Structures are given as structure tokens and as C-alpha cells.
Amino acid sequence: MANILISGASSGIGAALARSYATPQAHLTLWGRNFARLEAVAEDCRARGSQVTTNCFDLADLKVLIAALAEADQHAPTDIAIFNAGLGGSLPHEAIAQDAVIAAAMAMVNFTAPVVAANDIAVRMGARGAGHIVLIGSIAGLFALPMAPTYSGSKAGLMMFAEALRARVKRHGVSVTLVSPGFIDTPMSQSLSEPRPFLISADQAAAIINKKVARGARHIIVPWPFAIIAAIAGLVPKALVRAVLSRY
Ligand SMILES: NC(=O)c1ccc[n+]([C@@H]2O[C@H](COP(=O)([O-])OP(=O)(O)OC[C@H]3O[C@@H](n4cnc5c(N)ncnc54)[C@H](OP(=O)(O)O)[C@@H]3O)[C@@H](O)[C@H]2O)c1
């Protein structure tokens, strides 16, 4: 039996990941805030033969987060922990910068909460000598996006954390995968006013992530055209990348 924990499982990519991992050989721990949507996803997973435990809480409450992680891991030692929950959105053109309260929430859900949770579960997994941590970042973490500085910065921080944590916990038998999605058709990206090039469905993204996590990938960029864009952007002068982004 594989024990898989997924945060943000009540919507979008997290819900699709839950369904993709739902087999009779899996016990899923699904986290979200919206009870009705989380239970609907849990029911789908149970119908596929999985045992499912749900927990509704706000990740911004770090004490509750740490307690939830301890409870989940004591109930069923976590094999794969997918910290997926996130808060997105780009700034309207007329705004100078992000509203401070929204910036705080974004930094908390996109960076602080997954960093706290990943450290906590890494200690538990490391003591057992096995486990896989998956952090859902964003292609926005690879580029300094003027239309979403807080989002971009929170995901860039997560990317650096994933890289450093991977190097740290490897010797304890723990793997770390960073996932950097481009545009995936979920409520988060549907709320954007910008175009969504190379858009794929959440189910398509989940199938790719599931397969590549099983292979132990270090960094998954999905869909693939964004991997090519990221590689090209790494080769051209940074001033050119900045000029293109400021026009977008
Ligand atoms: N969609 C894209 O194009 C795209 C691109 C790049 C990266 N990503 C990343 O992929 C991940 C999933 O995004 P998505 O597109 O699937 O978004 P989504 O459909 O809006 O789902 C976001 C999930 O995060 C949960 N969440 C948000 N704030 C929370 C909080 N304070 N406490 C607990 N849970 C919270 C939501 O729970 P409730 O709904 O129950 O509140 C929901 O389950 C995010 O990390 C996002 O940054 C998405």
C-alpha cells in the first residue's frame, strides 16, 4: 500500500493528481479548504478503490499544518508528499504593486507552508530512510514576471529550496522533485486575463507528473514547450528576456 499525501486536492491540479494516484493499492490523504469539493474528489478516489482520508484546514495556520502532518504520517507513513496548494493571480495593469494582505497570503501558501511542511516530512521520511517530496512550483519561478512579482518570487524561492533540500536529504533516502507547470486549465489559470499558450488540462498534467515522479525526475516542466522556452531563455542575454517579459 502506497501512502500519498496531496495538499490543495480540492481543485485543479491537486484534484487531478488525487484521481491519478487513486488505485486499490493507494491510501490517499487529501487536504483542502473547501469541504464539499474535497469530499467530491475523495468520493471519486474511493470509487477507484483507494482508501481516502480528508482534512480541511487553512495552510496559513502553521501549527495546524504541522499537527495535520504528524497525524497523517503517524496514521499511515507517507511515501509521497505532494505540496501542491497555491494562490495565484496576476496584477491588473493599473495596480502599482500587490495589495499587502494578498501578498502575505500568497507568500504563505506558495512558499512558507510548503517549506515548513517539506522540512517536517523530510525529517520523518529521513528517519525511515525513504520517501519522496514533490513541490509544485511554477514556470513563473524561472522568470521575473512584472505582472506577478509576488507569485513569481514565491515560486522562485520554492525552486531554490527544492534544489537545496534535494541535495541535503538525498543521503537519507529521501527524493525531492520540483514541478514547474506552465498553463494548466484550472480555476487558477482561468482567472487570468493574459493568454494561456500551450494550455493543457489538469488531467493531462497530472498524468505526466505522476509518471515522471515515479521515474524520480528532479525537475518536471509541464507542458514540454515551456521546457524549451526555459532552456532558450537560459542561453540568451538576461536583458533580452526582461524586454520580452515587460512587453507581455
Ligand atoms: N494552473 C496553472 O496554470 C498553474 C501554473 C503554474 C503553477 N501552478 C501551481 O499549481 C498548484 C495548483 O494550482 P491549480 O491551478 O490547481 O489552482 P486551483 O485550482 O486554484 O487550486 C488551488 C488549491 O490550493 C488550495 N489552497 C489555496 N489556498 C489555500 C490555503 N490557504 N489553505 C489550504 N489550501 C489552499 C485550494 O483549496 P480550496 O479550493 O479548498 O480553497 C485548492 O485546492 C499551485 O501551487 C499553483 O501555483 C498552476
The ligand as an SDF file (V2000), in Angstrom:
LIG
                    3D

 48 52  0  0  0  0  0  0  0  0999 V2000
   -2.9800   26.2630  -13.2430 N   0  0  0  0  0  0  0  0  0  0  0  0
   -1.8390   26.7090  -13.6950 C   0  0  0  0  0  0  0  0  0  0  0  0
   -1.7400   27.1400  -14.8670 O   0  0  0  0  0  0  0  0  0  0  0  0
   -0.6110   26.6860  -12.8420 C   0  0  0  0  0  0  0  0  0  0  0  0
    0.5850   27.1170  -13.4170 C   0  0  0  0  0  0  0  0  0  0  0  0
    1.7420   27.1070  -12.6510 C   0  0  0  0  0  0  0  0  0  0  0  0
    1.6990   26.6370  -11.3460 C   0  0  0  0  0  0  0  0  0  0  0  0
    0.5230   26.2250  -10.8120 N   0  0  0  0  0  0  0  0  0  0  0  0
    0.5640   25.7730   -9.4230 C   0  0  0  0  0  0  0  0  0  0  0  0
   -0.1300   24.5420   -9.2960 O   0  0  0  0  0  0  0  0  0  0  0  0
   -0.6890   24.4360   -7.9830 C   0  0  0  0  0  0  0  0  0  0  0  0
   -2.1720   24.0880   -8.0710 C   0  0  0  0  0  0  0  0  0  0  0  0
   -2.8280   25.1630   -8.7290 O   0  0  0  0  0  0  0  0  0  0  0  0
   -4.2150   24.9920   -9.5010 P   0  0  0  0  0  0  0  0  0  0  0  0
   -4.0400   25.6150  -10.8220 O   0  0  0  0  0  0  0  0  0  0  0  0
   -4.6880   23.5920   -9.3940 O   0  0  0  0  0  0  0  0  0  0  0  0
   -5.1060   26.0020   -8.6210 O   0  0  0  0  0  0  0  0  0  0  0  0
   -6.5830   25.8980   -8.0140 P   0  0  0  0  0  0  0  0  0  0  0  0
   -7.4650   25.1310   -8.9100 O   0  0  0  0  0  0  0  0  0  0  0  0
   -6.9270   27.3080   -7.6680 O   0  0  0  0  0  0  0  0  0  0  0  0
   -6.3560   25.0570   -6.6760 O   0  0  0  0  0  0  0  0  0  0  0  0
   -5.6090   25.5990   -5.6100 C   0  0  0  0  0  0  0  0  0  0  0  0
   -5.6800   24.6300   -4.4390 C   0  0  0  0  0  0  0  0  0  0  0  0
   -4.9290   25.1900   -3.3650 O   0  0  0  0  0  0  0  0  0  0  0  0
   -5.7420   25.1800   -2.1950 C   0  0  0  0  0  0  0  0  0  0  0  0
   -5.4260   26.3190   -1.3340 N   0  0  0  0  0  0  0  0  0  0  0  0
   -5.2460   27.6180   -1.6890 C   0  0  0  0  0  0  0  0  0  0  0  0
   -5.0330   28.3630   -0.6090 N   0  0  0  0  0  0  0  0  0  0  0  0
   -5.0760   27.5280    0.4640 C   0  0  0  0  0  0  0  0  0  0  0  0
   -4.9220   27.7100    1.8590 C   0  0  0  0  0  0  0  0  0  0  0  0
   -4.6910   28.9190    2.4020 N   0  0  0  0  0  0  0  0  0  0  0  0
   -5.0240   26.6210    2.6700 N   0  0  0  0  0  0  0  0  0  0  0  0
   -5.2740   25.4010    2.1540 C   0  0  0  0  0  0  0  0  0  0  0  0
   -5.4160   25.1620    0.8340 N   0  0  0  0  0  0  0  0  0  0  0  0
   -5.3150   26.2210   -0.0030 C   0  0  0  0  0  0  0  0  0  0  0  0
   -7.1670   25.3100   -2.7120 C   0  0  0  0  0  0  0  0  0  0  0  0
   -8.0720   24.8450   -1.7210 O   0  0  0  0  0  0  0  0  0  0  0  0
   -9.6410   25.3050   -1.7030 P   0  0  0  0  0  0  0  0  0  0  0  0
  -10.0630   25.3880   -3.1520 O   0  0  0  0  0  0  0  0  0  0  0  0
  -10.2930   24.1960   -0.9620 O   0  0  0  0  0  0  0  0  0  0  0  0
   -9.6620   26.6310   -1.0290 O   0  0  0  0  0  0  0  0  0  0  0  0
   -7.1070   24.4160   -3.9330 C   0  0  0  0  0  0  0  0  0  0  0  0
   -7.2730   23.0750   -3.5680 O   0  0  0  0  0  0  0  0  0  0  0  0
   -0.4100   25.7810   -7.3010 C   0  0  0  0  0  0  0  0  0  0  0  0
    0.7160   25.6810   -6.4730 O   0  0  0  0  0  0  0  0  0  0  0  0
   -0.1310   26.7170   -8.4630 C   0  0  0  0  0  0  0  0  0  0  0  0
    0.6780   27.8080   -8.1000 O   0  0  0  0  0  0  0  0  0  0  0  0
   -0.6310   26.2390  -11.5210 C   0  0  0  0  0  0  0  0  0  0  0  0
  1  2  1  0
  2  3  2  0
  2  4  1  0
  4  5  1  0
  4 48  2  0
  5  6  2  0
  6  7  1  0
  7  8  2  0
  8  9  1  0
  8 48  1  0
  9 10  1  0
  9 46  1  0
 10 11  1  0
 11 12  1  0
 11 44  1  0
 12 13  1  0
 13 14  1  0
 14 15  2  0
 14 16  1  0
 14 17  1  0
 17 18  1  0
 18 19  2  0
 18 20  1  0
 18 21  1  0
 21 22  1  0
 22 23  1  0
 23 24  1  0
 23 42  1  0
 24 25  1  0
 25 26  1  0
 25 36  1  0
 26 27  1  0
 26 35  1  0
 27 28  2  0
 28 29  1  0
 29 30  1  0
 29 35  2  0
 30 31  1  0
 30 32  2  0
 32 33  1  0
 33 34  2  0
 34 35  1  0
 36 37  1  0
 36 42  1  0
 37 38  1  0
 38 39  2  0
 38 40  1  0
 38 41  1  0
 42 43  1  0
 44 45  1  0
 44 46  1  0
 46 47  1  0
M  CHG  2   8   1  16  -1
M  END
$$$$
